[in-house]
Amino acid sequence: MLPQIKIITVGKLKDSSIKSRENNYLKRFNRDLEFIELKKSGRNIEEENNLILEKITTFNSNWRKVFLTEKGKLLDSIQFADNINSKSHLNHLFIIGGSYGFNKKTLETADLLLSLSPLTFPHQVARLILVEQLYRSQTIINKHPYHH
């Protein structure tokens, strides 16, 4: 059985063009991927991070918690695929922060801090990039020609 992948985001994906592109990758992705969209009710970094901490504490040690932050480790697509494949015995929980980002207390719960880029992206764009990279990593691992 393949490990599970879940993505936690603060706020919902509302942009229909991004949603369409995301669905295009999800159709080709041959495994379950679940989105957990937290209600965006936080008015500051502490409130937003408390929402995230409440949710991630419901996941046990079989879940690898990967926080997306511009302060994280930069990996190219092949390194990203290798990183996921080397931890394939664990389920993966990717966490995309809201507009305030992550505070120190929240980041300390991470198993990996991962950067998609040194640039800061809106969470909807980061979500699309992550989904594409998850699909790409699957094609790299399976030696599919998508990544060439």
C-alpha positions as CSV (number, residue, x, y, z in Angstrom):
1,M,0.0,0.0,0.0
2,L,1.3,3.4,-0.9
3,P,1.8,6.0,1.8
4,Q,-0.8,8.7,2.1
5,I,-0.2,12.3,1.1
6,K,-2.2,15.1,2.7
7,I,-1.8,18.9,2.2
8,I,-2.9,21.3,4.9
9,T,-3.7,24.9,3.7
10,V,-5.0,27.9,5.5
11,G,-8.0,29.1,3.4
12,K,-9.7,27.5,0.4
13,L,-8.6,27.4,-3.2
14,K,-11.0,29.9,-4.9
15,D,-9.3,30.7,-8.2
16,S,-10.9,28.6,-10.8
17,S,-8.0,28.7,-13.3
18,I,-5.6,27.5,-10.6
19,K,-8.1,24.8,-9.5
20,S,-8.4,23.6,-13.2
21,R,-4.6,23.3,-13.5
22,E,-4.4,21.5,-10.1
23,N,-7.2,19.1,-11.2
24,N,-5.2,18.3,-14.4
25,Y,-2.3,17.0,-12.3
26,L,-4.5,15.2,-9.8
27,K,-6.2,13.3,-12.7
28,R,-2.8,11.9,-13.7
29,F,-1.6,11.3,-10.2
30,N,-2.2,7.6,-9.5
31,R,-2.5,7.9,-5.7
32,D,-4.8,9.5,-3.2
33,L,-4.0,13.1,-2.3
34,E,-6.3,14.8,0.3
35,F,-6.5,18.5,1.0
36,I,-7.3,19.8,4.4
37,E,-8.4,23.4,4.0
38,L,-8.4,25.2,7.4
39,K,-10.9,28.0,7.8
40,K,-9.1,31.3,7.5
41,S,-10.2,32.9,10.7
42,G,-6.8,33.9,12.2
43,R,-6.3,37.7,12.4
44,N,-2.6,37.4,13.3
45,I,0.3,34.9,13.1
46,E,-0.5,33.3,16.5
47,E,-4.2,32.6,15.6
48,E,-3.3,31.2,12.2
49,N,-0.5,29.0,13.6
50,N,-2.8,27.8,16.4
51,L,-5.2,26.5,13.7
52,I,-2.3,24.7,12.1
53,L,-1.0,23.2,15.4
54,E,-4.5,22.0,16.4
55,K,-4.8,20.1,13.1
56,I,-1.3,18.6,12.9
57,T,-1.4,17.3,16.5
58,T,-4.1,14.8,15.3
59,F,-1.5,13.1,13.1
60,N,0.8,10.4,14.7
61,S,4.5,9.7,14.2
62,N,3.7,7.7,11.0
63,W,3.2,11.1,9.4
64,R,6.2,13.1,8.2
65,K,5.4,16.8,8.6
66,V,6.8,18.9,5.8
67,F,6.4,22.7,6.2
68,L,6.7,24.8,3.0
69,T,8.6,28.0,3.9
70,E,11.0,30.2,2.0
71,K,13.4,29.6,4.8
72,G,13.4,25.8,4.1
73,K,15.7,23.5,2.2
74,L,15.9,24.1,-1.5
75,L,15.7,20.9,-3.6
76,D,15.6,20.4,-7.3
77,S,12.9,18.1,-8.7
78,I,15.1,15.0,-8.7
79,Q,16.2,15.6,-5.1
80,F,12.6,16.2,-4.1
81,A,11.6,12.8,-5.6
82,D,14.5,11.1,-3.9
83,N,13.6,12.7,-0.6
84,I,10.0,11.5,-0.8
85,N,11.0,8.0,-2.1
86,S,13.6,7.6,0.7
87,K,10.8,8.2,3.3
88,S,8.2,6.1,1.5
89,H,7.6,4.1,4.6
90,L,6.0,7.3,6.1
91,N,2.8,9.1,5.2
92,H,3.5,12.7,4.2
93,L,1.7,15.8,5.5
94,F,2.6,19.0,3.7
95,I,1.7,22.2,5.4
96,I,1.3,25.5,3.5
97,G,1.0,28.5,5.8
98,G,-1.4,31.4,5.4
99,S,-0.6,35.0,4.8
100,Y,1.3,35.3,8.1
101,G,3.5,32.4,7.6
102,F,4.8,30.2,10.4
103,N,6.0,31.2,13.9
104,K,9.0,29.5,15.6
105,K,6.7,27.3,17.8
106,T,5.0,25.9,14.7
107,L,8.2,25.4,12.7
108,E,9.7,23.4,15.6
109,T,7.1,20.6,15.0
110,A,8.4,20.1,11.5
111,D,10.3,17.0,10.3
112,L,11.4,19.0,7.3
113,L,11.4,22.6,6.3
114,L,11.1,22.7,2.5
115,S,11.3,25.7,0.2
116,L,9.8,25.8,-3.3
117,S,11.8,28.9,-4.0
118,P,13.5,31.7,-2.1
119,L,10.5,33.8,-3.4
120,T,7.3,34.1,-1.4
121,F,4.1,32.8,-3.2
122,P,0.5,33.2,-2.4
123,H,-0.7,30.0,-0.8
124,Q,-2.9,29.1,-3.8
125,V,0.1,29.3,-6.1
126,A,2.3,27.4,-3.7
127,R,-0.4,24.7,-3.6
128,L,-0.4,24.3,-7.4
129,I,3.4,24.2,-7.5
130,L,3.5,21.5,-4.8
131,V,0.9,19.4,-6.6
132,E,2.8,19.6,-9.8
133,Q,6.1,18.7,-8.0
134,L,4.4,15.7,-6.3
135,Y,3.2,14.5,-9.7
136,R,6.6,15.2,-11.2
137,S,8.3,13.2,-8.4
138,Q,6.0,10.3,-9.1
139,T,7.0,10.4,-12.8
140,I,10.7,10.6,-11.8
141,I,10.5,7.6,-9.5
142,N,8.5,5.6,-12.1
143,K,10.9,6.7,-14.9
144,H,8.1,8.2,-16.9
145,P,9.1,10.7,-19.6
146,Y,7.2,13.7,-18.1
147,H,10.4,14.9,-16.5
148,H,13.2,15.0,-19.1
